[in-house]
């Protein structure tokens, strides 16, 4: 695996400086999440650090993930939930209500559950009824599957990748990483004290590691070792989040572009995207 080229380093340094400002305060809107997610990918920014028009499709893809699939905890009305959205359905069926981070802030390929959610539902009277707990969890599984199907389809279309086989695996891996970077970003804060529901970065890292190996099992091992070193030596989740984002910013673009004998790079160039 080659080390990142100098041109990567120069552009990534600019992005890192921009992200340093972002990381010093809470993410108030989707735009900051989108720029953070964009910063770990091999796509160029213009001289002002903005996403160029050639890459606006990438921006729209990231906006869909961060706004529609993670932070929009209510979801869309669907027939499976009696033409209600997911949140209104479980509110009707279980009297359940919560803040947005208690839902869908788990690793992309993780089970749709968390210790915080377990504590939350333990306060409801139906928690003592195992069949009701199973029914509640089934609602989460169905909604996560719906969202993941949308996310996978949008990702495959954005990158012009097949909906099956090796290319679908690449799409899932890249999607998982940017999804998980959103979760890490929720922890890279100084004035946000509400982390209920957000999967701790040390756990999110497992999903990221699996995704890196899907992109390039051999080439990705250097990044995997760096991430494991942090999670093994550091107990502060906020530091883990910050350090892992930095690693991905510095190392992931080159991994994506140089993996599989430059197959992904050549494919992205054919689509007209501006790369680092």
Buried (B, 14 or more C-beta within 10 A) or exposed (E): BEEBEEEBBEBBEBBBEBBEEBBEEBBEEBBBBBBBBBBBBBBBBEEEBEBBEBBEBBBEBBBBBBBBBBBBBBBBBBEEBEEBBBBBBBBEBBEBEBEBBBBBBBBBBBEBBBEBBEEBBEEBEBBEEEEBBEBBBEBBEBBBEBBBEBBBEBBBEBBEBEEEEEBBBBBBBBBBBBBBBBBBBBBBBEEBEEBBBBBBBBBBBBBBBBBBBBBBEEBBBBBBEBBEEBBEEBEEBBBBBBBBBBBBBBBBBBBBBBBBEEBBBEBBEEEEBBBB
